[in-house]
């Protein structure tokens, strides 16, 4: 083999090597893109599930037995009579402020009678 033929052969192998490397890089980039899409989809699903769990917990919390309501009302009144603020009561009992204020108004009306 002459030097020219060797140079052409090595050039051809180099060209095939470069094409192979570019093909490899392209495949890896597609894998990364697919994984990024899958991660994004999974994050959306996790957010959806968290919202579902939150809504379910809210529904379960809103369905309380009468004895639980009475206990909560008593606890609200006791805390208020102890001098606690409405915000603290709201955070402790996990009841909306409007409901706490309603309970306290009815309690004041009963006390005045």
Secondary structure, 3 states (H helix, E strand, C coil): CCHHHHHHHHHHHHHHHHHHHHHHHHHHHHHHHHHHHHHHHHHHHHHHHHHHHHHHHHHHHHCCCHHHHHHHHHHHHHHHHCCCCHHHHHHHHCCCHHHHHHHHHHHHHHHHC
